[in-house]
Amino acid sequence: MRRVIIMIILLIINIVFQSTIMNEISINNVSPNLLIITTVSFALLRGKYEGGIIGFLFGLLQDIFFGKVLGFYALIYMYIGFFSGYLYRSFYKESILIPTLVISGCDFIFGLYVYIFSFLFRGKLNFMYYLSNIIMPELVYTTLVAVIIYKLFHLINNKLESREKKEANSN
C-alpha cells in the first residue's frame, strides 16, 4: 500500500513539475521530459507491468490536462514503460549507463512518435528541422537530467523494497 501512495505522490509531483517548473528552466523552449524519465526509471527498477501502468497513467493525465486527443500520450507512454521494463533483470540497477541510454532511446522514440502523428500526417514534412530543433535538444536535456533523477528514483525504490522486506519478514 505504501508503494501505491508513493507512486501517486510521484505521479502528481511529476505532472506538476513538467507543466510548471520544467517550462521555467527550458532552454530555447525545450525542457526535459520528466514523464519519460520517471516511466523508464520505474520500468527498469520494477518491471514491465509497473512500467506500463505508470506510463499509461502519466500519458492519460497528460492527455486529460494538456492533450487534444484522449489516449494519444497514454498509448506511447504505456508502450515505452512496458517495453523498457523488459530490461528489468538484465543489468546492474546501480549502474547509470544503461538507464541513461534507455531513457535517451525512449525519448528519441517519443519524439519520432509525436512528429509522425502530430506533424507528418498533417503534411508538415520538414523532419530535419523537427529533429534538429526539438527532438535532439530535448533528448540531450532529458539525458542530462535523467542522470540525477534516476539515482533519486533508485534510492526511493531501494527504501521501499527494504521496508517491504522488513514487513514481510515480521509477518
Protein Blocks (a to p, Z undefined) as FASTA:
>chain_A
ZZmmmmmmmmmmmmmmmmmmmmmmpghhiacdfklmmmmmmmmmnojklmmmmmmmmmmm
mmmmmmmbehjlmmmmmmmmmmmmmmmmmccfkbmklmmmmmmmmmmmmmmmmmmmmmmm
nopablmlmmmmmmmmmmmmmmmmmmmmmmmmmmmmmmmmmmmmmmmmmZZ
